[in-house]
Amino acid sequence: MKTFKTRGALTALLATVAVSGGLAAGAVHASAAPLKPTAPKAAVLPVVNMEATVLAAQIDPRRADNTLTPGAKDSVLAVEKVLQSKGLLASQWVDGYFGTTTISAYAAFQRSLGYTGLDANGLPGKTSLTTLGQGQFTVTNVITAGAKVQRDGYTVDSRTQAMLTRTEALLGFTLKLDQGSYNPGGDPTSAGTHDGGGVVDINVDGMSADTRTSVAKALRQVGFAAWVRNPSQGDWPWHIHAVAISDTDLSSEAQHQVGDYYLGMNGLANRAPDDGPRIPIQTWEDYQRTH
């Protein structure tokens, strides 16, 4: 039988055994300790794409049926559900279609915030949409008209100004306005289209027919609904009428023109076929993403 040579060696061995035993016991106790409960995950809010929502609010009210605006259904549904929860929209209209009933409900919400006139026309703006979504949905792809600026003696918003500047770059020459925006009642022949933002008339004096068409096409490329207007259509001289698609300050009448443009019409009261250069329709935001 093997014996230890010294009392010191025996003492060291006993100490090692004691420490090992303590660690093992501690490990057992640690593994048996109860787990702390984890906090529940916060609910993920729906996402409202403002670009898609505003586009639907312009097009859907002008449709002859209930066809949904592509890419807008989920965003519109999220908005409609909150409007319903506030008692502003009946459940039957929570369908992803931003038609006249939803426009009226959204306008009622805007009025509840103290908005009046142009600010309560049912077209979602950044502030009202963000306020509606508090705790209910998040807003992405935000659109803003920007500050009011002067151009050729007329008032336009900075988004419209940027679009016109880009159009001039495409054409290689400067455009001159015959009429600007935010001009309530300023021209009875305009039927209210210039009452809000995003709408201008372009002077075409000295332009050939081909040049007028080229200007209208360039305006459409950057996100305007644009048409060459002639005296046979109304009480006005030759000019180009341009509406900045999805400008959040558009008057109701201008919104209708945008909707008709998307549906292949001329933007006039007769809703005749579009007589302008046909190109793929896009907004200013679409244009900026690709150029």
SERO-4910 file (N, C-alpha, C, O; in steps of 0.05 Angstrom, whole numbers):
BEGIN
 pado doro    nc1    nc2    nc3   cac1   cac2   cac3    cc1    cc2    cc3    oc1    oc2    oc3
  Met    A     17    -24      0      0      0      0     18     25      0     37     26     15
  Lys    A     10     45    -19     26     69    -21     19     88      1     -4     91      8
  Thr    A     40     99     14     36    118     36     47    145     28     65    147     12
  Phe    A     36    166     41     46    194     36     70    198     53     72    189     76
  Lys    A     89    212     41    114    216     55    112    237     76    127    236     96
  Thr    A     95    256     73     94    278     92     66    285     99     47    280     84
  Arg    A     64    296    123     38    306    131     28    329    112      4    332    107
  Gly    A     48    345    102     40    367     84     27    357     59      8    370     49
  Ala    A     37    335     48     25    325     23     -4    316     28    -21    320     11
  Leu    A     -8    303     51    -35    294     57    -54    317     61    -77    316     52
  Thr    A    -45    338     73    -61    362     77    -69    374     51    -92    382     47
  Ala    A    -50    376     32    -55    388      6    -76    372    -10    -93    383    -23
  Leu    A    -74    345     -8    -93    327    -22   -121    331    -11   -140    333    -27
  Leu    A   -124    333     15   -150    337     27   -162    364     19   -186    366     14
  Ala    A   -145    384     17   -155    411      9   -165    410    -20   -185    423    -26
  Thr    A   -150    396    -37   -158    394    -65   -185    381    -68   -203    390    -84
  Val    A   -189    359    -53   -215    344    -54   -237    362    -44   -259    362    -56
  Ala    A   -232    377    -23   -253    394    -12   -261    416    -32   -285    421    -35
  Val    A   -241    428    -45   -248    449    -65   -263    438    -88   -282    450    -97
  Ser    A   -255    414    -98   -268    402   -121   -297    395   -114   -315    400   -130
  Gly    A   -301    385    -90   -328    378    -82   -345    403    -80   -369    402    -87
  Gly    A   -333    425    -70   -349    450    -67   -358    461    -94   -380    470    -97
  Leu    A   -339    460   -114   -346    469   -141   -368    453   -153   -386    463   -166
  Ala    A   -366    426   -150   -387    409   -161   -414    415   -149   -434    416   -163
  Ala    A   -414    418   -122   -440    424   -109   -451    450   -118   -475    454   -122
  Gly    A   -432    470   -121   -441    496   -130   -453    495   -158   -473    509   -163
  Ala    A   -441    479   -175   -452    476   -202   -479    465   -202   -497    473   -217
  Val    A   -484    444   -184   -510    432   -183   -531    453   -174   -553    455   -185
  His    A   -523    469   -153   -542    489   -143   -548    510   -164   -571    519   -167
  Ala    A   -527    518   -179   -531    538   -200   -550    529   -222   -567    544   -231
  Ser    A   -546    503   -230   -563    493   -251   -592    490   -242   -611    491   -259
  Ala    A   -596    487   -216   -623    483   -206   -637    510   -201   -661    510   -195
  Ala    A   -623    533   -203   -635    559   -198   -657    565   -218   -653    559   -242
  Pro    A   -679    576   -210   -701    582   -229   -693    604   -249   -678    622   -242
  Leu    A   -703    602   -275   -697    621   -295   -714    646   -292   -738    644   -285
  Lys    A   -702    669   -297   -718    694   -296   -736    695   -320   -728    689   -342
  Pro    A   -761    704   -316   -780    706   -339   -770    728   -358   -761    750   -349
  Thr    A   -772    723   -384   -764    743   -404   -787    762   -410   -810    755   -409
  Ala    A   -780    787   -415   -800    807   -421   -813    801   -448   -800    793   -466
  Pro    A   -840    805   -450   -853    800   -475   -843    819   -497   -838    842   -492
  Lys    A   -841    808   -521   -832    825   -544   -854    846   -550   -878    840   -550
  Ala    A   -844    870   -556   -863    891   -564   -876    884   -591   -863    873   -609
  Ala    A   -901    891   -593   -916    885   -618   -904    901   -641   -897    925   -637
  Val    A   -902    889   -664   -891    902   -687   -914    917   -701   -934    905   -708
  Leu    A   -912    943   -704   -933    959   -715   -933    957   -746   -912    953   -758
  Pro    A   -957    959   -758   -958    959   -787   -943    983   -798   -938   1002   -784
  Val    A   -935    980   -823   -920   1002   -836   -938   1015   -858   -950   1000   -874
  Val    A   -940   1041   -857   -956   1055   -877   -936   1070   -895   -921   1088   -887
  Asn    A   -936   1062   -920   -919   1076   -941   -935   1100   -950   -955   1098   -963
  Met    A   -925   1124   -942   -939   1148   -949   -942   1153   -979   -963   1162   -988
  Glu    A   -921   1147   -994   -922   1151  -1023   -945   1135  -1034   -961   1145  -1050
  Ala    A   -948   1109  -1027   -969   1092  -1037   -996   1102  -1028  -1015   1101  -1043
  Thr    A   -998   1110  -1003  -1024   1119   -992  -1034   1144  -1006  -1057   1146  -1013
  Val    A  -1016   1164  -1009  -1024   1189  -1022  -1031   1184  -1051  -1050   1196  -1062
  Leu    A  -1017   1166  -1064  -1023   1160  -1092  -1051   1148  -1094  -1067   1156  -1111
  Ala    A  -1058   1129  -1076  -1084   1117  -1076  -1106   1138  -1071  -1128   1136  -1082
  Ala    A  -1100   1157  -1053  -1120   1177  -1047  -1126   1196  -1071  -1146   1209  -1071
  Gln    A  -1108   1197  -1090  -1112   1212  -1114  -1127   1196  -1136  -1144   1206  -1150
  Ile    A  -1120   1171  -1138  -1130   1154  -1160  -1157   1141  -1154  -1175   1142  -1170
  Asp    A  -1159   1129  -1130  -1182   1112  -1124  -1209   1127  -1126  -1228   1116  -1136
  Pro    A  -1211   1152  -1117  -1237   1165  -1119  -1246   1170  -1147  -1269   1176  -1152
  Arg    A  -1228   1168  -1167  -1235   1173  -1195  -1241   1148  -1210  -1248   1149  -1234
  Arg    A  -1238   1125  -1197  -1243   1099  -1211  -1273   1094  -1214  -1289   1103  -1198
  Ala    A  -1280   1080  -1235  -1308   1072  -1239  -1314   1046  -1225  -1337   1037  -1223
  Asp    A  -1293   1033  -1214  -1297   1008  -1199  -1281   1009  -1173  -1271   1030  -1165
  Asn    A  -1277    986  -1161  -1263    985  -1135  -1235    973  -1138  -1224    961  -1119
  Thr    A  -1223    975  -1162  -1196    966  -1166  -1177    980  -1147  -1178   1004  -1144
  Leu    A  -1159    965  -1134  -1141    977  -1115  -1116    988  -1129  -1108    977  -1150
  Thr    A  -1105   1009  -1118  -1080   1020  -1129  -1057   1000  -1122  -1053    994  -1099
  Pro    A  -1042    991  -1142  -1021    972  -1137  -1002    981  -1116   -992   1004  -1116
  Gly    A   -996    963  -1097   -976    969  -1076   -986    985  -1053   -971    991  -1035
  Ala    A  -1012    992  -1053  -1022   1010  -1032  -1041    996  -1012  -1047   1008   -992
  Lys    A  -1050    972  -1018  -1071    960  -1002  -1064    959   -972  -1080    968   -956
  Asp    A  -1041    948   -965  -1034    944   -937  -1033    971   -922  -1042    973   -899
  Ser    A  -1021    991   -935  -1019   1017   -923  -1046   1030   -919  -1052   1041   -898
  Val    A  -1063   1029   -939  -1089   1040   -937  -1106   1026   -916  -1120   1039   -901
  Leu    A  -1104   1000   -915  -1118    984   -895  -1110    993   -867  -1128    997   -849
  Ala    A  -1085    998   -862  -1075   1006   -836  -1087   1033   -828  -1095   1038   -805
  Val    A  -1089   1051   -848  -1101   1078   -843  -1130   1075   -837  -1141   1087   -819
  Glu    A  -1144   1059   -853  -1173   1056   -850  -1180   1043   -823  -1200   1050   -811
  Lys    A  -1164   1024   -814  -1170   1011   -788  -1169   1031   -765  -1185   1030   -747
  Val    A  -1150   1050   -767  -1149   1070   -745  -1172   1089   -748  -1184   1098   -728
  Leu    A  -1179   1097   -772  -1202   1114   -776  -1228   1101   -766  -1245   1114   -754
  Gln    A  -1230   1075   -770  -1253   1060   -759  -1253   1060   -729  -1274   1064   -716
  Ser    A  -1229   1056   -717  -1228   1055   -688  -1235   1082   -675  -1243   1083   -652
  Lys    A  -1233   1103   -691  -1240   1130   -681  -1269   1137   -687  -1278   1159   -682
  Gly    A  -1284   1118   -699  -1312   1122   -705  -1317   1140   -730  -1338   1151   -733
  Leu    A  -1296   1142   -747  -1298   1159   -770  -1304   1144   -796  -1311   1156   -816
  Leu    A  -1302   1117   -795  -1305   1101   -819  -1319   1075   -812  -1310   1061   -794
  Ala    A  -1340   1068   -826  -1354   1043   -821  -1337   1019   -830  -1321   1022   -848
  Ser    A  -1341    997   -817  -1324    973   -822  -1326    964   -851  -1307    953   -862
  Gln    A  -1349    968   -864  -1352    959   -892  -1333    973   -911  -1328    963   -933
  Trp    A  -1322    996   -902  -1304   1011   -920  -1275   1007   -913  -1257   1019   -925
  Val    A  -1269    989   -894  -1242    982   -888  -1233    960   -907  -1235    936   -901
  Asp    A  -1225    968   -931  -1221    949   -953  -1196    954   -969  -1191    940   -989
  Gly    A  -1179    973   -962  -1155    979   -976  -1159    997  -1001  -1140   1001  -1016
  Tyr    A  -1183   1007  -1003  -1190   1024  -1026  -1195   1053  -1015  -1213   1057  -1000
  Phe    A  -1178   1072  -1024  -1180   1099  -1013  -1199   1115  -1030  -1191   1135  -1043
  Gly    A  -1224   1107  -1030  -1245   1120  -1045  -1256   1145  -1032  -1245   1154  -1012
  Thr    A  -1278   1155  -1042  -1290   1180  -1032  -1298   1178  -1003  -1296   1198   -988
  Thr    A  -1307   1154   -994  -1315   1151   -966  -1291   1153   -948  -1293   1166   -927
  Thr    A  -1269   1141   -955  -1245   1143   -939  -1234   1171   -940  -1224   1181   -919
  Ile    A  -1235   1184   -963  -1227   1212   -964  -1243   1229   -944  -1232   1246   -930
  Ser    A  -1269   1225   -943  -1286   1241   -925  -1279   1235   -896  -1279   1253   -879
  Ala    A  -1273   1209   -890  -1266   1202   -863  -1239   1214   -855  -1236   1224   -832
  Tyr    A  -1221   1214   -873  -1194   1226   -867  -1197   1256   -864  -1184   1268   -846
  Ala    A  -1214   1269   -880  -1218   1297   -877  -1230   1304   -850  -1224   1324   -838
  Ala    A  -1248   1286   -841  -1260   1290   -814  -1239   1288   -792  -1239   1303   -773
  Phe    A  -1220   1270   -796  -1198   1268   -777  -1181   1293   -777  -1174   1303   -756
  Gln    A  -1175   1303   -801  -1160   1328   -803  -1174   1351   -789  -1161   1367   -775
  Arg    A  -1200   1352   -793  -1215   1374   -779  -1214   1370   -749  -1214   1390   -734
  Ser    A  -1213   1345   -740  -1212   1340   -711  -1186   1351   -699  -1184   1355   -675
  Leu    A  -1166   1354   -716  -1140   1365   -708  -1140   1395   -709  -1120   1408   -702
  Gly    A  -1162   1407   -718  -1164   1436   -720  -1157   1447   -748  -1156   1471   -751
  Tyr    A  -1152   1429   -767  -1146   1438   -794  -1171   1447   -809  -1193   1438   -803
  Thr    A  -1167   1466   -827  -1190   1476   -843  -1180   1479   -872  -1156   1478   -878
  Gly    A  -1199   1483   -890  -1193   1489   -918  -1175   1468   -931  -1181   1444   -929
  Leu    A  -1154   1478   -944  -1136   1461   -959  -1124   1439   -941  -1118   1417   -951
  Asp    A  -1120   1445   -915  -1107   1426   -897  -1126   1404   -888  -1118   1386   -873
  Ala    A  -1152   1406   -896  -1171   1386   -887  -1187   1376   -911  -1212   1374   -911
  Asn    A  -1173   1369   -933  -1186   1361   -958  -1185   1330   -962  -1193   1320   -983
  Gly    A  -1176   1316   -941  -1176   1286   -943  -1151   1274   -955  -1149   1249   -955
  Leu    A  -1132   1290   -964  -1107   1280   -975  -1087   1279   -952  -1081   1299   -940
  Pro    A  -1076   1255   -945  -1058   1253   -922  -1033   1270   -926  -1020   1269   -946
  Gly    A  -1027   1285   -905  -1003   1300   -904   -985   1288   -882   -994   1271   -867
  Lys    A   -960   1297   -881   -941   1285   -863   -950   1287   -834   -950   1267   -819
  Thr    A   -959   1311   -825   -966   1315   -797   -991   1299   -790   -991   1285   -769
  Ser    A  -1012   1301   -806  -1037   1287   -799  -1033   1257   -800  -1044   1242   -783
  Leu    A  -1018   1246   -819  -1014   1218   -821   -997   1207   -798  -1003   1186   -787
  Thr    A   -977   1222   -790   -960   1214   -768   -976   1215   -742   -973   1197   -725
  Thr    A   -993   1235   -739  -1010   1237   -715  -1030   1214   -714  -1034   1202   -693
  Leu    A  -1042   1208   -736  -1061   1185   -737  -1048   1159   -729  -1060   1142   -717
  Gly    A  -1023   1156   -737  -1009   1131   -733   -996   1127   -705   -984   1106   -700
  Gln    A   -998   1147   -688   -985   1145   -662   -994   1120   -647  -1018   1117   -640
  Gly    A   -975   1102   -642   -982   1077   -628   -997   1057   -645  -1003   1035   -635
  Gln    A  -1002   1063   -670  -1018   1046   -688  -1003   1036   -712  -1005   1013   -720
  Phe    A   -987   1053   -724   -971   1045   -747   -947   1065   -750   -948   1087   -739
  Thr    A   -927   1057   -765   -905   1074   -771   -907   1084   -799   -918   1070   -816
  Val    A   -896   1107   -805   -898   1119   -831   -871   1119   -845   -851   1128   -833
  Thr    A   -870   1109   -869   -845   1109   -885   -850   1124   -911   -873   1132   -917
  Asn    A   -829   1129   -926   -830   1143   -952   -847   1169   -950   -866   1173   -965
  Val    A   -838   1185   -931   -853   1210   -926   -850   1230   -949   -828   1233   -961
  Ile    A   -872   1244   -955   -872   1265   -976   -878   1291   -962   -896   1293   -945
  Thr    A   -864   1312   -970   -870   1339   -961   -869   1358   -984   -852   1356  -1002
  Ala    A   -887   1378   -984   -887   1398  -1005   -865   1418  -1002   -855   1430  -1021
  Gly    A   -856   1422   -977   -835   1441   -972   -845   1470   -969   -869   1475   -970
  Ala    A   -826   1488   -966   -832   1516   -962   -842   1529   -988   -836   1519  -1010
  Lys    A   -857   1550   -984   -866   1566  -1008   -843   1584  -1017   -829   1597  -1001
  Val    A   -839   1585  -1043   -818   1601  -1055   -830   1617  -1079   -852   1611  -1088
  Gln    A   -815   1636  -1088   -824   1652  -1111   -810   1644  -1137   -787   1638  -1137
  Arg    A   -826   1644  -1158   -815   1638  -1185   -831   1654  -1205   -855   1651  -1207
  Asp    A   -817   1670  -1221   -830   1687  -1242   -853   1704  -1231   -872   1709  -1245
  Gly    A   -850   1712  -1205   -871   1728  -1193   -894   1713  -1182   -914   1725  -1174
  Tyr    A   -893   1686  -1182   -914   1669  -1172   -904   1653  -1149   -880   1649  -1145
  Thr    A   -923   1642  -1133   -915   1625  -1110   -918   1596  -1118   -938   1588  -1130
  Val    A   -897   1581  -1111   -898   1552  -1114   -885   1540  -1089   -873   1555  -1073
  Asp    A   -888   1514  -1085   -874   1501  -1063   -847   1491  -1072   -842   1488  -1096
  Ser    A   -829   1485  -1053   -801   1478  -1061   -800   1451  -1076   -782   1447  -1092
  Arg    A   -819   1433  -1070   -819   1408  -1085   -825   1413  -1115   -811   1402  -1132
  Thr    A   -844   1430  -1120   -851   1437  -1148   -828   1452  -1161   -822   1447  -1185
  Gln    A   -815   1469  -1146   -793   1484  -1157   -770   1465  -1166   -759   1468  -1187
  Ala    A   -765   1445  -1149   -744   1426  -1155   -751   1410  -1180   -734   1404  -1197
  Met    A   -777   1403  -1183   -786   1388  -1207   -783   1405  -1232   -775   1395  -1253
  Leu    A   -790   1431  -1230   -787   1448  -1253   -758   1452  -1261   -751   1452  -1285
  Thr    A   -741   1455  -1241   -712   1458  -1247   -701   1433  -1261   -685   1436  -1279
  Arg    A   -710   1410  -1252   -700   1385  -1266   -711   1383  -1294   -697   1374  -1312
  Thr    A   -736   1392  -1298   -748   1392  -1325   -731   1410  -1344   -726   1403  -1367
  Glu    A   -723   1433  -1334   -707   1452  -1350   -680   1439  -1357   -670   1443  -1379
  Ala    A   -669   1424  -1339   -643   1410  -1344   -647   1390  -1367   -629   1387  -1384
  Leu    A   -669   1376  -1367   -674   1356  -1388   -678   1370  -1415   -669   1360  -1436
  Leu    A   -691   1393  -1415   -698   1407  -1440   -674   1423  -1450   -670   1426  -1474
  Gly    A   -658   1434  -1432   -636   1451  -1440   -644   1480  -1443   -629   1496  -1455
  Phe    A   -667   1488  -1434   -675   1516  -1434   -694   1522  -1411   -705   1504  -1398
  Thr    A   -698   1548  -1405   -713   1557  -1382   -743   1559  -1388   -751   1566  -1411
  Leu    A   -759   1552  -1369   -788   1554  -1372   -798   1578  -1357   -786   1587  -1337
  Lys    A   -819   1590  -1367   -831   1613  -1354   -860   1607  -1347   -875   1595  -1362
  Leu    A   -868   1615  -1323   -895   1609  -1313   -915   1631  -1322   -908   1654  -1324
  Asp    A   -939   1622  -1328   -962   1640  -1333   -980   1641  -1308   -995   1660  -1305
  Gln    A   -978   1621  -1291   -993   1620  -1267   -979   1601  -1247   -967   1581  -1255
  Gly    A   -982   1607  -1222   -969   1591  -1201   -989   1576  -1184  -1010   1569  -1193
  Ser    A   -981   1571  -1159   -997   1555  -1141  -1008   1573  -1118  -1002   1597  -1117
  Tyr    A  -1024   1561  -1101  -1035   1575  -1077  -1049   1601  -1086  -1044   1622  -1074
  Asn    A  -1066   1598  -1106  -1079   1622  -1118  -1109   1619  -1116  -1122   1619  -1137
  Pro    A  -1121   1617  -1092  -1149   1612  -1090  -1166   1633  -1103  -1165   1657  -1097
  Gly    A  -1182   1624  -1122  -1200   1642  -1137  -1187   1661  -1156  -1200   1678  -1167
  Gly    A  -1161   1658  -1160  -1146   1677  -1176  -1153   1675  -1206  -1151   1695  -1220
  Asp    A  -1162   1652  -1215  -1168   1648  -1243  -1193   1630  -1245  -1191   1606  -1241
  Pro    A  -1216   1642  -1251  -1241   1626  -1252  -1240   1604  -1273  -1255   1585  -1270
  Thr    A  -1223   1606  -1293  -1222   1585  -1314  -1207   1561  -1304  -1208   1540  -1317
  Ser    A  -1193   1563  -1282  -1177   1540  -1272  -1193   1521  -1256  -1182   1499  -1249
  Ala    A  -1218   1527  -1249  -1235   1509  -1235  -1223   1499  -1208  -1229   1477  -1200
  Gly    A  -1208   1516  -1195  -1197   1510  -1169  -1171   1494  -1169  -1161   1488  -1147
  Thr    A  -1160   1487  -1192  -1137   1470  -1192  -1112   1484  -1181  -1094   1471  -1170
  His    A  -1111   1511  -1184  -1088   1526  -1174  -1093   1536  -1145  -1076   1551  -1134
  Asp    A  -1114   1528  -1133  -1120   1538  -1105  -1100   1528  -1085  -1094   1541  -1065
  Gly    A  -1089   1504  -1090  -1069   1492  -1072  -1041   1493  -1084  -1035   1509  -1102
  Gly    A  -1024   1475  -1074   -997   1474  -1084   -994   1455  -1107  -1013   1440  -1114
  Gly    A   -970   1454  -1119   -963   1434  -1139   -973   1438  -1167   -969   1421  -1184
  Val    A   -987   1461  -1173   -998   1465  -1199   -988   1491  -1212   -987   1512  -1198
  Val    A   -979   1489  -1237   -969   1513  -1251   -979   1512  -1280   -985   1490  -1291
  Asp    A   -979   1535  -1293   -984   1537  -1321   -958   1547  -1334   -946   1567  -1324
  Ile    A   -949   1535  -1355   -924   1542  -1369   -930   1559  -1393   -948   1552  -1410
  Asn    A   -916   1581  -1396   -919   1598  -1420   -906   1585  -1444   -884   1574  -1442
  Val    A   -921   1584  -1467   -911   1571  -1491   -908   1590  -1514   -905   1581  -1537
  Asp    A   -908   1616  -1509   -905   1636  -1530   -879   1630  -1546   -857   1628  -1535
  Gly    A   -881   1629  -1572   -858   1624  -1590   -850   1596  -1593   -832   1589  -1609
  Met    A   -864   1577  -1579   -857   1549  -1581   -872   1536  -1605   -895   1542  -1610
  Ser    A   -858   1519  -1619   -871   1504  -1641   -888   1482  -1628   -885   1476  -1604
  Ala    A   -904   1469  -1644   -920   1446  -1634   -902   1424  -1623   -908   1413  -1602
  Asp    A   -880   1419  -1637   -862   1397  -1628   -849   1405  -1601   -846   1388  -1584
  Thr    A   -842   1430  -1598   -829   1439  -1573   -849   1437  -1550   -842   1428  -1528
  Arg    A   -874   1445  -1555   -894   1443  -1534   -897   1414  -1525   -899   1409  -1501
  Thr    A   -898   1396  -1544   -900   1368  -1537   -876   1358  -1521   -878   1343  -1502
  Ser    A   -852   1367  -1529   -827   1360  -1515   -827   1370  -1486   -818   1356  -1468
  Val    A   -838   1394  -1482   -840   1404  -1455   -859   1388  -1438   -853   1380  -1415
  Ala    A   -882   1382  -1449   -902   1365  -1435   -890   1338  -1428   -894   1328  -1406
  Lys    A   -875   1327  -1446   -862   1300  -1442   -842   1302  -1419   -841   1285  -1402
  Ala    A   -825   1323  -1420   -804   1325  -1399   -817   1330  -1371   -808   1319  -1351
  Leu    A   -839   1345  -1371   -853   1350  -1346   -864   1323  -1335   -863   1318  -1311
  Arg    A   -875   1307  -1353   -885   1280  -1345   -862   1262  -1335   -866   1247  -1316
  Gln    A   -839   1264  -1347   -817   1247  -1339   -809   1252  -1310   -802   1232  -1296
  Val    A   -811   1276  -1300   -802   1282  -1273   -824   1280  -1252   -820   1283  -1228
  Gly    A   -849   1274  -1262   -870   1269  -1242   -894   1288  -1243   -909   1289  -1224
  Phe    A   -897   1303  -1265   -921   1320  -1268   -941   1305  -1285   -934   1290  -1303
  Ala    A   -967   1310  -1279   -988   1304  -1298   -990   1330  -1315   -998   1351  -1305
  Ala    A   -983   1329  -1341   -980   1353  -1357   -994   1350  -1384   -993   1329  -1396
  Trp    A  -1007   1371  -1392  -1021   1372  -1417  -1017   1399  -1431  -1016   1420  -1418
  Val    A  -1015   1397  -1458  -1016   1422  -1474  -1045   1430  -1477  -1061   1415  -1486
  Arg    A  -1052   1454  -1468  -1079   1465  -1470  -1081   1485  -1493  -1063   1501  -1497
  Asn    A  -1103   1484  -1508  -1107   1502  -1530  -1134   1517  -1527  -1151   1507  -1512
  Pro    A  -1138   1539  -1541  -1162   1556  -1538  -1188   1541  -1544  -1209   1550  -1535
  Ser    A  -1187   1520  -1560  -1211   1505  -1567  -1222   1490  -1543  -1245   1481  -1544
  Gln    A  -1206   1485  -1523  -1214   1470  -1500  -1227   1486  -1478  -1241   1476  -1461
  Gly    A  -1222   1512  -1478  -1232   1529  -1457  -1225   1558  -1461  -1213   1565  -1481
  Asp    A  -1233   1575  -1442  -1228   1603  -1444  -1200   1610  -1435  -1197   1622  -1414
  Trp    A  -1181   1602  -1451  -1153   1607  -1444  -1135   1606  -1469  -1143   1595  -1489
  Pro    A  -1112   1619  -1467  -1093   1617  -1490  -1078   1591  -1489  -1081   1575  -1471
  Trp    A  -1061   1586  -1510  -1044   1563  -1509  -1026   1564  -1484  -1015   1585  -1478
  His    A  -1024   1542  -1471  -1006   1539  -1448  -1003   1510  -1441  -1016   1493  -1453
  Ile    A   -985   1503  -1423   -982   1476  -1413   -990   1476  -1384   -979   1491  -1367
  His    A  -1009   1459  -1377  -1019   1456  -1350  -1005   1433  -1337  -1006   1410  -1348
  Ala    A   -993   1437  -1314   -977   1416  -1301   -984   1413  -1271   -985   1433  -1257
  Val    A   -990   1389  -1263   -997   1383  -1235   -976   1364  -1224   -972   1342  -1234
  Ala    A   -963   1372  -1202   -943   1355  -1190   -957   1331  -1175   -969   1335  -1154
  Ile    A   -954   1307  -1186   -966   1284  -1174   -958   1281  -1145   -934   1283  -1139
  Ser    A   -977   1275  -1128   -972   1269  -1099   -963   1293  -1083   -953   1290  -1061
  Asp    A   -964   1317  -1094   -959   1341  -1077   -980   1341  -1055  -1004   1341  -1061
  Thr    A   -972   1342  -1030   -991   1339  -1008  -1008   1364  -1004  -1025   1364   -987
  Asp    A  -1002   1386  -1019  -1018   1410  -1017  -1038   1413  -1040  -1050   1434  -1043
  Leu    A  -1041   1392  -1057  -1059   1394  -1079  -1088   1400  -1070  -1097   1390  -1050
  Ser    A  -1101   1418  -1086  -1130   1422  -1081  -1144   1396  -1090  -1133   1379  -1104
  Ser    A  -1169   1394  -1082  -1185   1371  -1089  -1187   1368  -1119  -1186   1346  -1130
  Glu    A  -1191   1391  -1133  -1193   1391  -1162  -1168   1381  -1175  -1168   1366  -1195
  Ala    A  -1145   1389  -1165  -1119   1380  -1176  -1115   1350  -1170  -1104   1336  -1187
  Gln    A  -1123   1341  -1147  -1122   1313  -1141  -1137   1297  -1161  -1128   1276  -1171
  His    A  -1161   1307  -1169  -1177   1293  -1189  -1163   1292  -1216  -1165   1272  -1230
  Gln    A  -1149   1313  -1223  -1134   1313  -1248  -1112   1291  -1248  -1108   1278  -1268
  Val    A  -1099   1289  -1225  -1078   1268  -1224  -1091   1240  -1227  -1080   1223  -1241
  Gly    A  -1113   1236  -1213  -1126   1210  -1215  -1134   1204  -1243  -1131   1182  -1253
  Asp    A  -1145   1224  -1257  -1153   1220  -1285  -1129   1214  -1303  -1131   1198  -1322
  Tyr    A  -1107   1228  -1297  -1082   1223  -1313  -1074   1194  -1311  -1067   1182  -1331
  Tyr    A  -1074   1183  -1287  -1067   1155  -1283  -1087   1136  -1297  -1080   1114  -1306
  Leu    A  -1111   1145  -1300  -1132   1129  -1313  -1134   1134  -1343  -1153   1125  -1356
  Gly    A  -1115   1149  -1354  -1114   1153  -1383  -1132   1175  -1394  -1142   1173  -1416
  Met    A  -1137   1195  -1378  -1155   1217  -1386  -1140   1244  -1388  -1117   1246  -1380
  Asn    A  -1154   1264  -1398  -1141   1289  -1404  -1142   1310  -1382  -1132   1332  -1386
  Gly    A  -1153   1304  -1359  -1153   1323  -1337  -1174   1345  -1339  -1174   1363  -1322
  Leu    A  -1190   1344  -1360  -1211   1364  -1363  -1238   1353  -1353  -1240   1329  -1348
  Ala    A  -1258   1371  -1352  -1284   1363  -1341  -1297   1341  -1359  -1313   1325  -1349
  Asn    A  -1290   1341  -1385  -1303   1321  -1403  -1290   1293  -1400  -1301   1274  -1410
  Arg    A  -1268   1291  -1385  -1255   1266  -1380  -1250   1250  -1406  -1253   1226  -1407
  Ala    A  -1242   1265  -1426  -1236   1252  -1452  -1209   1238  -1450  -1194   1242  -1431
  Pro    A  -1202   1222  -1470  -1176   1208  -1470  -1153   1227  -1468  -1154   1249  -1479
  Asp    A  -1132   1218  -1456  -1107   1233  -1453  -1097   1241  -1481  -1093   1223  -1498
  Asp    A  -1091   1267  -1485  -1081   1276  -1511  -1052   1284  -1509  -1042   1296  -1528
  Gly    A  -1038   1276  -1488  -1010   1283  -1485   -992   1260  -1492  -1002   1238  -1498
  Pro    A   -966   1265  -1492   -947   1244  -1498   -948   1221  -1477   -945   1227  -1453
  Arg    A   -952   1197  -1485   -955   1175  -1467   -928   1163  -1460   -913   1153  -1477
  Ile    A   -921   1164  -1435   -896   1152  -1424   -903   1138  -1398   -925   1143  -1387
  Pro    A   -886   1121  -1388   -892   1108  -1363   -895   1129  -1341   -878   1147  -1338
  Ile    A   -917   1128  -1326   -923   1148  -1306   -907   1143  -1281   -905   1120  -1272
  Gln    A   -895   1164  -1270   -880   1162  -1245   -882   1188  -1229   -888   1209  -1241
  Thr    A   -877   1186  -1204   -877   1209  -1186   -849   1221  -1185   -830   1210  -1196
  Trp    A   -847   1245  -1173   -821   1257  -1169   -802   1239  -1153   -779   1237  -1158
  Glu    A   -814   1226  -1132   -798   1208  -1116   -788   1184  -1132   -765   1176  -1128
  Asp    A   -806   1173  -1149   -797   1152  -1167   -774   1161  -1184   -754   1147  -1187
  Tyr    A   -776   1185  -1196   -755   1195  -1213   -729   1198  -1199   -708   1191  -1209
  Gln    A   -730   1209  -1175   -705   1213  -1159   -691   1187  -1153   -667   1186  -1151
  Arg    A   -706   1166  -1149   -694   1140  -1142   -679   1128  -1166   -661   1111  -1162
  Thr    A   -685   1136  -1189   -673   1124  -1213   -654   1143  -1228   -643   1136  -1249
  His    A   -651   1167  -1218   -633   1187  -1232   -614   1200  -1212   -598   1217  -1220
***
